[in-house]
Each structure stands twice: as C-alpha cells, then as structure tokens.
C-alpha cells in the first residue's frame, strides 16, 4: 500500500506545478535537480536558471543547493521534468513589486547595465529605468550610474510582456518638494545665503539656493546698469544672494546680488564734495529731473529746476540719455546715499551774463538794422516826390 501511495504521489507532479529539490549536477548548459517526491530528475536549461543573462550555470548555482522551480514540461518518454527557476523568480518579483507599487514605497536596485535608452537594474528580474526617468536634471552621460544602487519607484508592471519600468526621477521630485517646503519655511527677508546661477533670462537670473530657485531681477544683479544678465553672471557661478521677499503660497523667492556687494558710495567717500564740478553721463530722464552717473554705479539727481536757467517744461527739452554733461555737486548725503546735482550751477555766472549780453547786443543790432530798413522803405525819394512836376518843365 505504501508503494502504491508513493507511486500515486509521484504521478501527481504535472506541468505547472511548483517543486522543490536539490542540485545534483551542474553542467555546461543545464543543471540536474533531484526533485522532492518526483519520479524523474529535473532539468533546468541555462536560459531558465535566472532572470538575468548568464554565460554559465555555475554563476548562479552549485551542487547541493536547494532550489524551487516550476514544471514547464513532463518528458515521460525520456523520464525528466523540464524546470524553470526563472519563471518562479519572476513571479515572486512581480508580487514584491506590485506590493511596493500599491503602497507607494521606494525600492533599491543595482544597475547592471547602461544602455542607450537608459539603465537596466536588478529587481529580481530585469527592470528598466528610461533616460527620461533617471533624474530631474538633464544628464547626457549615464555611464557613472553603472554598478550603483539606486532608490526607485515602480512606474509600470506588465507581467505578460515581462515589462518592469522604474523611476529614479520620481524619488528625486518627492525629496525636492519636501526640501523646498522646508527651505521656504526657514527663509526670512534679509537672509544672505549662497547659491548657484541655474539659468539666465532677459529679465534676470534664477539662482538655485538648495533645491529651490529664486529670481534675481536684472536691476538687482549689480549696482551698475546691466543690459544683459550674461554680462555680469554665468550659469554655474557661485554667488551670494540676499533674500528680498518670500511668497509661501506661490513659492516665489526674490533675491538680490547687488545688496550683498559693497555700495559704490564707499568708493567715492572723501572724493566728491559739495561744490565740486565734474562730468557725468545722463542715464535716465524723469518728469522731475535727470539722473546723472558721476562714478561707476553712483548716480545723482539733477532736479528739473537745476537743469537750465531758462524755464523748461520737461528735461527732455534740453537733455537726452547718454549725453555727457558738466554738473556741480550741491550736496552729498552719504548716510542715505543721495547726491544732488546741478547743471545750471556748473556754468559760471559771468559766462551766463556774457552769453546774455551777447544775445542782447545781437538783438539790438538786429532790431536797429530792421528799424533803419523800415525807415528807408517808408521815406519817399526826391524823384518820387517831384518826378511828375519835373517832367513838365521845358528848358
């Protein structure tokens, strides 16, 4: 009865069953397994030993190892079970990955190969990280990832097509968001921190201050006038920035490089005094006056009343941007970094009087000349007065 029972148990092993056993022999292209409770020995072809490419069975098993496998075929004629360890590994891997995906958990996997389209990783089977899902940053060369253990999230599972897609970028994005929220909460107006120029635009430069970008407007790049951001900064450059404002809701950070630099006024202390007469460049016109640059980054205001001795309605009547002018320093307020200038006061009074006198003399001459001409035109000649009477005289 015992023999009949064992025989019935042996005969119950069929295709699709999961068996256990021990490795009896490792050959060049296959492995022989002693199947527990089996009538025949099991054969595991090299292609069914692992989910990864191997050149020799000895890379993954040795004699005496305990193994589990699926029966893919029963060869009654030759007396053997064809087994697949690979199929069982894939099944276990999918179960593990599905659980991690559903729970939104991070897994670790080693990069086994770098290919043109991304990274091949070991997740109990062949997993793939496409180039677009490797990082939040642009990476041209992936070779540095070879052999690294990466933290990944499961993006897509397709057992029927043996497709496992993973993402390192998703992990980075989540951590960047957490870091961003923490940084935004810790920033205060007036803080001075170090950052890196991330990118340039027409209106300024974006600075990475630790996973978060803040904007330095073009007017905040330098004390001097800046036409283009690339004239004063470059991508990748380390800079100190001062926090001007933080908007938590919109996650906008305004920064200034200018406020971390020495004031241009420091370079002119003791050099420019009231009553000094110097040359400057008109940089900006307003309704109330003109701003004139008298040193690098140092501007003074010429009020409209100090532009000309004649009445003018707007500064643009007599001035234009980039015009060189001579100005007189009226006052210097170093504490508030303000300078009052005058163009009309830079012209000596006697020169103005001389100009006025010359204009007066010229006007008088013109008036006299015009008056004489008018008198000549109005007074009749003798010929005109007696012409008709003289014609009647006979000699």
BELPEPE-V466078 format. One record per residue. N is the residue number from 0. RES is the residue in three letters. PHI is phi in whole degrees, 0 to 359 (NA if undefined). OMEGA is omega as a letter, one per 40 degrees, with the letter a starting at -180 (none if undefined). D_CENTER is the distance of its C-alpha to the mean C-alpha in whole Angstrom. Layout:
BEGIN
n=N res=RES phi=PHI omega=OMEGA d_center=D_CENTER
n=N res=RES phi=PHI omega=OMEGA d_center=D_CENTER
END
This chain:
BEGIN
n=0 res=UNK phi=NA omega=i d_center=81
n=1 res=UNK phi=297 omega=i d_center=78
n=2 res=UNK phi=298 omega=i d_center=78
n=3 res=UNK phi=296 omega=i d_center=77
n=4 res=UNK phi=295 omega=i d_center=75
n=5 res=UNK phi=298 omega=a d_center=73
n=6 res=UNK phi=296 omega=i d_center=73
n=7 res=UNK phi=292 omega=i d_center=72
n=8 res=UNK phi=293 omega=a d_center=69
n=9 res=UNK phi=296 omega=a d_center=68
n=10 res=UNK phi=289 omega=a d_center=69
n=11 res=UNK phi=284 omega=i d_center=66
n=12 res=UNK phi=292 omega=a d_center=63
n=13 res=UNK phi=219 omega=a d_center=62
n=14 res=UNK phi=299 omega=a d_center=59
n=15 res=UNK phi=98 omega=i d_center=55
n=16 res=UNK phi=287 omega=i d_center=57
n=17 res=UNK phi=259 omega=a d_center=55
n=18 res=UNK phi=239 omega=i d_center=57
n=19 res=UNK phi=234 omega=a d_center=57
n=20 res=UNK phi=183 omega=a d_center=58
n=21 res=UNK phi=233 omega=i d_center=58
n=22 res=UNK phi=291 omega=i d_center=58
n=23 res=UNK phi=269 omega=a d_center=61
n=24 res=UNK phi=208 omega=i d_center=60
n=25 res=UNK phi=250 omega=a d_center=57
n=26 res=UNK phi=255 omega=a d_center=57
n=27 res=UNK phi=294 omega=a d_center=55
n=28 res=UNK phi=238 omega=i d_center=54
n=29 res=UNK phi=199 omega=i d_center=55
n=30 res=UNK phi=232 omega=i d_center=56
n=31 res=UNK phi=263 omega=a d_center=59
n=32 res=UNK phi=239 omega=i d_center=59
n=33 res=UNK phi=275 omega=a d_center=62
n=34 res=UNK phi=278 omega=i d_center=61
n=35 res=UNK phi=297 omega=i d_center=63
n=36 res=UNK phi=73 omega=a d_center=65
n=37 res=UNK phi=262 omega=i d_center=65
n=38 res=UNK phi=283 omega=a d_center=68
n=39 res=UNK phi=243 omega=i d_center=66
n=40 res=UNK phi=280 omega=i d_center=64
n=41 res=UNK phi=257 omega=i d_center=60
n=42 res=UNK phi=239 omega=i d_center=58
n=43 res=UNK phi=249 omega=i d_center=54
n=44 res=UNK phi=298 omega=a d_center=53
n=45 res=UNK phi=303 omega=a d_center=50
n=46 res=UNK phi=290 omega=a d_center=48
n=47 res=UNK phi=251 omega=a d_center=49
n=48 res=UNK phi=275 omega=a d_center=48
n=49 res=UNK phi=209 omega=i d_center=44
n=50 res=UNK phi=283 omega=a d_center=41
n=51 res=UNK phi=249 omega=i d_center=40
n=52 res=UNK phi=292 omega=i d_center=41
n=53 res=UNK phi=227 omega=i d_center=44
n=54 res=UNK phi=264 omega=a d_center=46
n=55 res=UNK phi=214 omega=i d_center=49
n=56 res=UNK phi=303 omega=a d_center=50
n=57 res=UNK phi=294 omega=i d_center=51
n=58 res=UNK phi=289 omega=a d_center=47
n=59 res=UNK phi=238 omega=i d_center=47
n=60 res=UNK phi=221 omega=i d_center=51
n=61 res=UNK phi=218 omega=a d_center=54
n=62 res=UNK phi=300 omega=i d_center=57
n=63 res=UNK phi=96 omega=i d_center=58
n=64 res=UNK phi=295 omega=i d_center=55
n=65 res=UNK phi=279 omega=a d_center=55
n=66 res=UNK phi=225 omega=i d_center=53
n=67 res=UNK phi=236 omega=a d_center=53
n=68 res=UNK phi=200 omega=i d_center=52
n=69 res=UNK phi=264 omega=i d_center=53
n=70 res=UNK phi=276 omega=a d_center=56
n=71 res=UNK phi=264 omega=i d_center=55
n=72 res=UNK phi=197 omega=i d_center=59
n=73 res=UNK phi=248 omega=a d_center=62
n=74 res=UNK phi=263 omega=a d_center=64
n=75 res=UNK phi=293 omega=a d_center=68
n=76 res=UNK phi=292 omega=a d_center=69
n=77 res=UNK phi=268 omega=i d_center=68
n=78 res=UNK phi=72 omega=i d_center=67
n=79 res=UNK phi=204 omega=i d_center=64
n=80 res=UNK phi=257 omega=i d_center=61
n=81 res=UNK phi=272 omega=a d_center=58
n=82 res=UNK phi=244 omega=i d_center=55
n=83 res=UNK phi=224 omega=i d_center=51
n=84 res=UNK phi=283 omega=a d_center=49
n=85 res=UNK phi=300 omega=a d_center=46
n=86 res=UNK phi=299 omega=i d_center=46
n=87 res=UNK phi=291 omega=i d_center=47
n=88 res=UNK phi=298 omega=i d_center=44
n=89 res=UNK phi=296 omega=i d_center=42
n=90 res=UNK phi=298 omega=i d_center=43
n=91 res=UNK phi=297 omega=a d_center=43
n=92 res=UNK phi=295 omega=i d_center=39
n=93 res=UNK phi=296 omega=i d_center=39
n=94 res=UNK phi=298 omega=i d_center=40
n=95 res=UNK phi=296 omega=a d_center=38
n=96 res=UNK phi=292 omega=i d_center=35
n=97 res=UNK phi=297 omega=i d_center=36
n=98 res=UNK phi=297 omega=i d_center=37
n=99 res=UNK phi=294 omega=i d_center=33
n=100 res=UNK phi=292 omega=a d_center=32
n=101 res=UNK phi=295 omega=a d_center=34
n=102 res=UNK phi=267 omega=i d_center=33
n=103 res=UNK phi=55 omega=a d_center=29
n=104 res=UNK phi=260 omega=i d_center=30
n=105 res=UNK phi=272 omega=i d_center=28
n=106 res=UNK phi=242 omega=i d_center=30
n=107 res=UNK phi=247 omega=i d_center=30
n=108 res=UNK phi=210 omega=a d_center=30
n=109 res=UNK phi=269 omega=i d_center=31
n=110 res=UNK phi=284 omega=a d_center=29
n=111 res=UNK phi=259 omega=a d_center=32
n=112 res=UNK phi=199 omega=i d_center=31
n=113 res=UNK phi=253 omega=a d_center=28
n=114 res=UNK phi=242 omega=a d_center=28
n=115 res=UNK phi=300 omega=a d_center=26
n=116 res=UNK phi=268 omega=a d_center=25
n=117 res=UNK phi=159 omega=a d_center=24
n=118 res=UNK phi=234 omega=i d_center=26
n=119 res=UNK phi=263 omega=a d_center=30
n=120 res=UNK phi=233 omega=i d_center=30
n=121 res=UNK phi=263 omega=i d_center=34
n=122 res=UNK phi=237 omega=a d_center=34
n=123 res=UNK phi=88 omega=i d_center=38
n=124 res=UNK phi=198 omega=a d_center=37
n=125 res=UNK phi=282 omega=i d_center=35
n=126 res=UNK phi=249 omega=a d_center=31
n=127 res=UNK phi=229 omega=i d_center=29
n=128 res=UNK phi=248 omega=i d_center=25
n=129 res=UNK phi=298 omega=a d_center=23
n=130 res=UNK phi=306 omega=a d_center=20
n=131 res=UNK phi=290 omega=a d_center=18
n=132 res=UNK phi=247 omega=a d_center=19
n=133 res=UNK phi=279 omega=a d_center=19
n=134 res=UNK phi=205 omega=i d_center=15
n=135 res=UNK phi=285 omega=i d_center=12
n=136 res=UNK phi=263 omega=i d_center=10
n=137 res=UNK phi=286 omega=i d_center=12
n=138 res=UNK phi=235 omega=a d_center=15
n=139 res=UNK phi=275 omega=a d_center=17
n=140 res=UNK phi=245 omega=a d_center=20
n=141 res=UNK phi=269 omega=a d_center=21
n=142 res=UNK phi=300 omega=a d_center=24
n=143 res=UNK phi=292 omega=a d_center=23
n=144 res=UNK phi=277 omega=a d_center=24
n=145 res=UNK phi=302 omega=i d_center=28
n=146 res=UNK phi=87 omega=a d_center=30
n=147 res=UNK phi=283 omega=i d_center=27
n=148 res=UNK phi=264 omega=a d_center=28
n=149 res=UNK phi=252 omega=i d_center=25
n=150 res=UNK phi=266 omega=a d_center=25
n=151 res=UNK phi=223 omega=i d_center=25
n=152 res=UNK phi=243 omega=a d_center=26
n=153 res=UNK phi=280 omega=a d_center=28
n=154 res=UNK phi=264 omega=a d_center=27
n=155 res=UNK phi=210 omega=i d_center=30
n=156 res=UNK phi=233 omega=i d_center=34
n=157 res=UNK phi=220 omega=a d_center=36
n=158 res=UNK phi=302 omega=a d_center=39
n=159 res=UNK phi=298 omega=a d_center=41
n=160 res=UNK phi=252 omega=a d_center=39
n=161 res=UNK phi=51 omega=a d_center=38
n=162 res=UNK phi=245 omega=i d_center=34
n=163 res=UNK phi=231 omega=a d_center=32
n=164 res=UNK phi=250 omega=a d_center=28
n=165 res=UNK phi=233 omega=a d_center=26
n=166 res=UNK phi=225 omega=i d_center=23
n=167 res=UNK phi=271 omega=a d_center=21
n=168 res=UNK phi=300 omega=a d_center=17
n=169 res=UNK phi=299 omega=i d_center=19
n=170 res=UNK phi=293 omega=i d_center=20
n=171 res=UNK phi=298 omega=a d_center=17
n=172 res=UNK phi=299 omega=a d_center=16
n=173 res=UNK phi=297 omega=a d_center=19
n=174 res=UNK phi=289 omega=i d_center=18
n=175 res=UNK phi=295 omega=i d_center=15
n=176 res=UNK phi=296 omega=i d_center=16
n=177 res=UNK phi=294 omega=i d_center=19
n=178 res=UNK phi=293 omega=i d_center=17
n=179 res=UNK phi=296 omega=a d_center=15
n=180 res=UNK phi=297 omega=i d_center=18
n=181 res=UNK phi=294 omega=a d_center=20
n=182 res=UNK phi=293 omega=i d_center=17
n=183 res=UNK phi=301 omega=a d_center=18
n=184 res=UNK phi=289 omega=a d_center=21
n=185 res=UNK phi=268 omega=a d_center=22
n=186 res=UNK phi=283 omega=i d_center=20
n=187 res=UNK phi=230 omega=i d_center=22
n=188 res=UNK phi=302 omega=a d_center=22
n=189 res=UNK phi=101 omega=i d_center=23
n=190 res=UNK phi=296 omega=i d_center=21
n=191 res=UNK phi=248 omega=a d_center=20
n=192 res=UNK phi=225 omega=i d_center=17
n=193 res=UNK phi=264 omega=i d_center=16
n=194 res=UNK phi=214 omega=a d_center=12
n=195 res=UNK phi=233 omega=i d_center=10
n=196 res=UNK phi=297 omega=a d_center=7
n=197 res=UNK phi=268 omega=i d_center=4
n=198 res=UNK phi=199 omega=a d_center=4
n=199 res=UNK phi=243 omega=i d_center=7
n=200 res=UNK phi=227 omega=i d_center=9
n=201 res=UNK phi=295 omega=a d_center=13
n=202 res=UNK phi=259 omega=i d_center=13
n=203 res=UNK phi=159 omega=a d_center=11
n=204 res=UNK phi=227 omega=i d_center=8
n=205 res=UNK phi=267 omega=a d_center=5
n=206 res=UNK phi=244 omega=i d_center=7
n=207 res=UNK phi=279 omega=a d_center=7
n=208 res=UNK phi=247 omega=i d_center=11
n=209 res=UNK phi=115 omega=a d_center=12
n=210 res=UNK phi=93 omega=i d_center=11
n=211 res=UNK phi=231 omega=i d_center=10
n=212 res=UNK phi=262 omega=i d_center=7
n=213 res=UNK phi=240 omega=a d_center=9
n=214 res=UNK phi=258 omega=i d_center=9
n=215 res=UNK phi=256 omega=a d_center=12
n=216 res=UNK phi=296 omega=a d_center=14
n=217 res=UNK phi=306 omega=i d_center=15
n=218 res=UNK phi=287 omega=a d_center=18
n=219 res=UNK phi=253 omega=a d_center=17
n=220 res=UNK phi=279 omega=a d_center=16
n=221 res=UNK phi=204 omega=i d_center=19
n=222 res=UNK phi=290 omega=i d_center=23
n=223 res=UNK phi=273 omega=i d_center=24
n=224 res=UNK phi=293 omega=a d_center=23
n=225 res=UNK phi=241 omega=i d_center=20
n=226 res=UNK phi=279 omega=a d_center=20
n=227 res=UNK phi=228 omega=a d_center=16
n=228 res=UNK phi=306 omega=a d_center=13
n=229 res=UNK phi=294 omega=i d_center=14
n=230 res=UNK phi=287 omega=a d_center=17
n=231 res=UNK phi=236 omega=i d_center=16
n=232 res=UNK phi=223 omega=i d_center=13
n=233 res=UNK phi=219 omega=a d_center=11
n=234 res=UNK phi=299 omega=a d_center=9
n=235 res=UNK phi=94 omega=a d_center=10
n=236 res=UNK phi=287 omega=i d_center=12
n=237 res=UNK phi=277 omega=a d_center=14
n=238 res=UNK phi=219 omega=i d_center=14
n=239 res=UNK phi=265 omega=a d_center=16
n=240 res=UNK phi=229 omega=i d_center=15
n=241 res=UNK phi=251 omega=i d_center=18
n=242 res=UNK phi=284 omega=i d_center=18
n=243 res=UNK phi=267 omega=i d_center=19
n=244 res=UNK phi=199 omega=i d_center=19
n=245 res=UNK phi=227 omega=i d_center=18
n=246 res=UNK phi=254 omega=a d_center=19
n=247 res=UNK phi=299 omega=a d_center=19
n=248 res=UNK phi=296 omega=a d_center=20
n=249 res=UNK phi=271 omega=a d_center=17
n=250 res=UNK phi=57 omega=i d_center=15
n=251 res=UNK phi=255 omega=a d_center=14
n=252 res=UNK phi=236 omega=i d_center=13
n=253 res=UNK phi=260 omega=a d_center=14
n=254 res=UNK phi=235 omega=i d_center=14
n=255 res=UNK phi=218 omega=i d_center=16
n=256 res=UNK phi=273 omega=a d_center=16
n=257 res=UNK phi=304 omega=a d_center=19
n=258 res=UNK phi=290 omega=i d_center=21
n=259 res=UNK phi=264 omega=a d_center=21
n=260 res=UNK phi=263 omega=i d_center=23
n=261 res=UNK phi=302 omega=i d_center=26
n=262 res=UNK phi=292 omega=i d_center=28
n=263 res=UNK phi=302 omega=a d_center=29
n=264 res=UNK phi=298 omega=i d_center=32
n=265 res=UNK phi=295 omega=a d_center=33
n=266 res=UNK phi=282 omega=a d_center=33
n=267 res=UNK phi=249 omega=i d_center=36
n=268 res=UNK phi=301 omega=i d_center=38
n=269 res=UNK phi=83 omega=a d_center=42
n=270 res=UNK phi=255 omega=a d_center=41
n=271 res=UNK phi=246 omega=a d_center=41
n=272 res=UNK phi=236 omega=i d_center=44
n=273 res=UNK phi=300 omega=a d_center=46
n=274 res=UNK phi=81 omega=i d_center=48
n=275 res=UNK phi=292 omega=i d_center=46
n=276 res=UNK phi=247 omega=a d_center=46
n=277 res=UNK phi=221 omega=i d_center=43
n=278 res=UNK phi=261 omega=i d_center=41
n=279 res=UNK phi=211 omega=a d_center=37
n=280 res=UNK phi=240 omega=i d_center=35
n=281 res=UNK phi=290 omega=a d_center=34
n=282 res=UNK phi=253 omega=a d_center=31
n=283 res=UNK phi=201 omega=i d_center=31
n=284 res=UNK phi=248 omega=i d_center=34
n=285 res=UNK phi=230 omega=i d_center=35
n=286 res=UNK phi=294 omega=a d_center=38
n=287 res=UNK phi=260 omega=i d_center=39
n=288 res=UNK phi=161 omega=a d_center=38
n=289 res=UNK phi=226 omega=i d_center=36
n=290 res=UNK phi=264 omega=a d_center=34
n=291 res=UNK phi=240 omega=i d_center=35
n=292 res=UNK phi=275 omega=a d_center=33
n=293 res=UNK phi=252 omega=i d_center=35
n=294 res=UNK phi=201 omega=a d_center=33
n=295 res=UNK phi=305 omega=i d_center=30
n=296 res=UNK phi=79 omega=a d_center=28
n=297 res=UNK phi=249 omega=a d_center=31
n=298 res=UNK phi=240 omega=i d_center=32
n=299 res=UNK phi=235 omega=a d_center=35
n=300 res=UNK phi=258 omega=i d_center=37
n=301 res=UNK phi=258 omega=i d_center=40
n=302 res=UNK phi=296 omega=a d_center=41
n=303 res=UNK phi=304 omega=i d_center=43
n=304 res=UNK phi=286 omega=a d_center=46
n=305 res=UNK phi=253 omega=a d_center=45
n=306 res=UNK phi=275 omega=a d_center=44
n=307 res=UNK phi=217 omega=i d_center=48
n=308 res=UNK phi=283 omega=i d_center=51
n=309 res=UNK phi=267 omega=i d_center=52
n=310 res=UNK phi=289 omega=i d_center=51
n=311 res=UNK phi=231 omega=a d_center=47
n=312 res=UNK phi=275 omega=i d_center=46
n=313 res=UNK phi=220 omega=i d_center=42
n=314 res=UNK phi=301 omega=a d_center=41
n=315 res=UNK phi=294 omega=i d_center=40
n=316 res=UNK phi=293 omega=a d_center=43
n=317 res=UNK phi=234 omega=a d_center=44
n=318 res=UNK phi=233 omega=i d_center=40
n=319 res=UNK phi=212 omega=i d_center=37
n=320 res=UNK phi=303 omega=i d_center=33
n=321 res=UNK phi=72 omega=i d_center=33
n=322 res=UNK phi=277 omega=i d_center=37
n=323 res=UNK phi=274 omega=a d_center=39
n=324 res=UNK phi=226 omega=i d_center=41
n=325 res=UNK phi=262 omega=a d_center=43
n=326 res=UNK phi=230 omega=i d_center=43
n=327 res=UNK phi=249 omega=i d_center=45
n=328 res=UNK phi=283 omega=i d_center=43
n=329 res=UNK phi=273 omega=i d_center=45
n=330 res=UNK phi=201 omega=i d_center=43
n=331 res=UNK phi=232 omega=i d_center=40
n=332 res=UNK phi=253 omega=a d_center=39
n=333 res=UNK phi=294 omega=a d_center=37
n=334 res=UNK phi=297 omega=i d_center=37
n=335 res=UNK phi=262 omega=i d_center=35
n=336 res=UNK phi=54 omega=i d_center=34
n=337 res=UNK phi=234 omega=i d_center=35
n=338 res=UNK phi=230 omega=i d_center=38
n=339 res=UNK phi=259 omega=a d_center=40
n=340 res=UNK phi=235 omega=i d_center=41
n=341 res=UNK phi=217 omega=i d_center=44
n=342 res=UNK phi=272 omega=a d_center=45
n=343 res=UNK phi=293 omega=a d_center=48
n=344 res=UNK phi=286 omega=i d_center=49
n=345 res=UNK phi=283 omega=i d_center=48
n=346 res=UNK phi=266 omega=a d_center=51
n=347 res=UNK phi=307 omega=a d_center=54
n=348 res=UNK phi=299 omega=a d_center=57
n=349 res=UNK phi=294 omega=i d_center=60
n=350 res=UNK phi=293 omega=i d_center=57
n=351 res=UNK phi=297 omega=i d_center=57
n=352 res=UNK phi=297 omega=a d_center=60
n=353 res=UNK phi=298 omega=i d_center=61
n=354 res=UNK phi=296 omega=a d_center=59
n=355 res=UNK phi=295 omega=i d_center=60
n=356 res=UNK phi=297 omega=a d_center=64
n=357 res=UNK phi=301 omega=i d_center=63
n=358 res=UNK phi=295 omega=a d_center=62
n=359 res=UNK phi=294 omega=i d_center=65
n=360 res=UNK phi=299 omega=a d_center=67
n=361 res=UNK phi=295 omega=i d_center=66
n=362 res=UNK phi=294 omega=i d_center=66
n=363 res=UNK phi=296 omega=a d_center=70
n=364 res=UNK phi=300 omega=a d_center=71
n=365 res=UNK phi=296 omega=a d_center=69
n=366 res=UNK phi=293 omega=i d_center=71
n=367 res=UNK phi=297 omega=a d_center=74
n=368 res=UNK phi=300 omega=a d_center=74
n=369 res=UNK phi=293 omega=a d_center=73
n=370 res=UNK phi=293 omega=i d_center=76
n=371 res=UNK phi=297 omega=a d_center=79
n=372 res=UNK phi=297 omega=a d_center=78
n=373 res=UNK phi=293 omega=a d_center=78
n=374 res=UNK phi=295 omega=i d_center=82
n=375 res=UNK phi=299 omega=a d_center=83
n=376 res=UNK phi=288 omega=a d_center=82
n=377 res=UNK phi=277 omega=a d_center=83
n=378 res=UNK phi=277 omega=i d_center=87
n=379 res=UNK phi=283 omega=i d_center=89
n=380 res=UNK phi=273 omega=i d_center=91
n=381 res=UNK phi=298 omega=i d_center=95
n=382 res=UNK phi=299 omega=a d_center=95
n=383 res=UNK phi=292 omega=a d_center=93
n=384 res=UNK phi=286 omega=a d_center=96
n=385 res=UNK phi=247 omega=a d_center=99
n=386 res=UNK phi=303 omega=a d_center=98
n=387 res=UNK phi=294 omega=a d_center=100
n=388 res=UNK phi=291 omega=a d_center=103
n=389 res=UNK phi=294 omega=a d_center=103
n=390 res=UNK phi=293 omega=a d_center=103
n=391 res=UNK phi=273 omega=a d_center=107
n=392 res=UNK phi=284 omega=i d_center=108
n=393 res=UNK phi=243 omega=i d_center=111
n=394 res=UNK phi=250 omega=none d_center=112
END
